[in-house]
Amino acid sequence: MQDPLARLGLKHPLIVASMAGGPSSPELVIASSAAGALGSIGAAYSSPAAITEFVDKVRAGTDRPFAINLFIQHPQPQIDAATVERAVAATAKYRAELDLPAPQFAAPYEEDFDQQFEAVLKAKPAVLSFVFGALPAEYMRTARKSGMLIIGTATTPEEAEALEESGVDAITLQGFEAGGHRGIFDPEAADSEIGLWDLLTRTLPKAKLPLIAAGGIMTAVDIRSVLAMGASAVQMGTAFLATAEAGTSAAYRAALQGTERATRTTRAFSGRFARGIENRFMNELDAAAAMPFPAQNKFTRDIRGASAAKGSADFLSLWAGTGKGELWQGSAADLIEKLFAD
Ligand SMILES: Cc1cc2nc3c(=O)[nH]c(=O)nc-3n(C[C@H](O)[C@H](O)[C@H](O)COP(=O)(O)O)c2cc1C
C-alpha cells in the first residue's frame, strides 16, 4: 500500500503542528509548507469567517499543501450554579489584580463545529486533521468526497484502533511529552499518560495506517529515532514556538527561553488536560474549581488576554512539551533545514 502521506509530495516527513490560539500564524504555516514540511492552521477557536481569511492569507503566500486542524466537539457540558460560583470565587482575586470586571459567562462555549467544518470544506486544504475524537461517519463521508487527506490523533493504542475503524488516512500518535492539549477522546477521562516510545511500540505492530509521531521531538536525532522505529513522519510543535514567524506573544517567548522549562499537564486553563510551562495560574488554581471543557476555556479567556496585554506570563497558558534545550529563534525554514541537514 502506498503511504497516503506520499500524495502530499512533501520534501520532509514533518508536520509543523497546528498551534491554535496564536503561535500558528499565517506566516508560520506559509514558511513551514514552503520549506517542504506540512504547515498547519490551528482553526479550533476560529469562526468560519476567520478560517476563510486565514486560508486566503496562506494561499497568497504559498501554493504548497497545508492542513487545517479542528477540535472534535462533544455534547456541551451542563454546568450547575454551584460549579459556576466555585469557579468565579477561585478566580476573583486574579480578575481584581488584572482590573477585569466580573465574568460574563454563558453557553455556547465554543465555535459551532458544523459551521467550522463547512468553512474547511469550502477551503479544501490538502489535509484535515483533528483531535479529541473520531470524526462522525457522515462528516467522514463528506470530507472523503472532497478529496482531503484525513488525519486523526490518538493518545492510546485503543484510540488509534478507533480512528483506524473510522476510516482516517493516517494517525498522529501523541505521547504524554507533547505540548498543548492532550488529544484524549473522552473529555472526562483520566489521562493514560502514555509516553511516545511506549505508544509507538504498542501501536506499530498492529497498525495498518501510517503513524505520525508527536511529543517531545526536538532534534534531528529524535526524528531519526522515531522514523527508524517505523513512524512515517513526525509532528513538532514546541520546537517551532520561538521561530521568527510564530505568532507567540512576547511574554510567552520570554517564558520559553529557560532551557530547563518545567512543564506539566493541567486542567486549570481549559478544563481539558494540556501540557504547559508551570506558572502562577497553573500552580495556584485549585483544579477542583475548573469547569469542564470547553466552558473553562471560555471562562479564563479574559484572564489570559489581560495577562498577555500586560506582558505577564503569570496567567497565560504557556503550552510547551517536555523537550528541553534552547528554542530556535531564527526562521522556520532554517530550523527545518537544520533538522534535515543529512
Ligand atoms: C502552543 C501549542 C498549541 C497547540 N495547539 C494544538 C491544536 O490546536 N491542535 C492540535 O491538534 N494540537 C495542538 N497542539 C499539539 C501538537 O499538535 C503536538 O501534539 C505537540 O506540539 C507535539 O509535541 P511537542 O510540542 O513536544 O513537539 C499544540 C501544541 C502547542 C505547543
The ligand as an SDF file (V2000), in Angstrom:
LIG
                    3D

 31 33  0  0  0  0  0  0  0  0999 V2000
    1.1970   26.0180   21.7620 C   0  0  0  0  0  0  0  0  0  0  0  0
    0.6320   24.7290   21.2860 C   0  0  0  0  0  0  0  0  0  0  0  0
   -0.6650   24.7030   20.7710 C   0  0  0  0  0  0  0  0  0  0  0  0
   -1.2110   23.5050   20.2860 C   0  0  0  0  0  0  0  0  0  0  0  0
   -2.4550   23.5260   19.7070 N   0  0  0  0  0  0  0  0  0  0  0  0
   -2.9110   22.4030   19.0760 C   0  0  0  0  0  0  0  0  0  0  0  0
   -4.0970   22.4430   18.2970 C   0  0  0  0  0  0  0  0  0  0  0  0
   -4.7610   23.4720   18.1710 O   0  0  0  0  0  0  0  0  0  0  0  0
   -4.4880   21.2900   17.6760 N   0  0  0  0  0  0  0  0  0  0  0  0
   -3.7670   20.1250   17.7710 C   0  0  0  0  0  0  0  0  0  0  0  0
   -4.1400   19.1260   17.1640 O   0  0  0  0  0  0  0  0  0  0  0  0
   -2.6420   20.0690   18.5160 N   0  0  0  0  0  0  0  0  0  0  0  0
   -2.1910   21.1730   19.1460 C   0  0  0  0  0  0  0  0  0  0  0  0
   -1.0100   21.1100   19.8570 N   0  0  0  0  0  0  0  0  0  0  0  0
   -0.3230   19.8080   19.9980 C   0  0  0  0  0  0  0  0  0  0  0  0
    0.5150   19.4770   18.7770 C   0  0  0  0  0  0  0  0  0  0  0  0
   -0.3240   19.0480   17.7280 O   0  0  0  0  0  0  0  0  0  0  0  0
    1.5300   18.3280   19.0390 C   0  0  0  0  0  0  0  0  0  0  0  0
    0.8680   17.1980   19.5300 O   0  0  0  0  0  0  0  0  0  0  0  0
    2.6190   18.7190   20.0060 C   0  0  0  0  0  0  0  0  0  0  0  0
    3.0770   20.0220   19.7790 O   0  0  0  0  0  0  0  0  0  0  0  0
    3.7860   17.7550   19.8800 C   0  0  0  0  0  0  0  0  0  0  0  0
    4.6470   17.8530   20.9810 O   0  0  0  0  0  0  0  0  0  0  0  0
    5.8330   18.9350   21.0810 P   0  0  0  0  0  0  0  0  0  0  0  0
    5.1640   20.2170   21.4290 O   0  0  0  0  0  0  0  0  0  0  0  0
    6.6750   18.3950   22.1860 O   0  0  0  0  0  0  0  0  0  0  0  0
    6.5190   18.9830   19.7530 O   0  0  0  0  0  0  0  0  0  0  0  0
   -0.4570   22.2960   20.3640 C   0  0  0  0  0  0  0  0  0  0  0  0
    0.8370   22.3270   20.8910 C   0  0  0  0  0  0  0  0  0  0  0  0
    1.3910   23.5170   21.3510 C   0  0  0  0  0  0  0  0  0  0  0  0
    2.8000   23.5070   21.8860 C   0  0  0  0  0  0  0  0  0  0  0  0
  1  2  1  0
  2  3  1  0
  2 30  2  0
  3  4  2  0
  4  5  1  0
  4 28  1  0
  5  6  2  0
  6  7  1  0
  6 13  1  0
  7  8  2  0
  7  9  1  0
  9 10  1  0
 10 11  2  0
 10 12  1  0
 12 13  2  0
 13 14  1  0
 14 15  1  0
 14 28  1  0
 15 16  1  0
 16 17  1  0
 16 18  1  0
 18 19  1  0
 18 20  1  0
 20 21  1  0
 20 22  1  0
 22 23  1  0
 23 24  1  0
 24 25  2  0
 24 26  1  0
 24 27  1  0
 28 29  2  0
 29 30  1  0
 30 31  1  0
M  END
$$$$
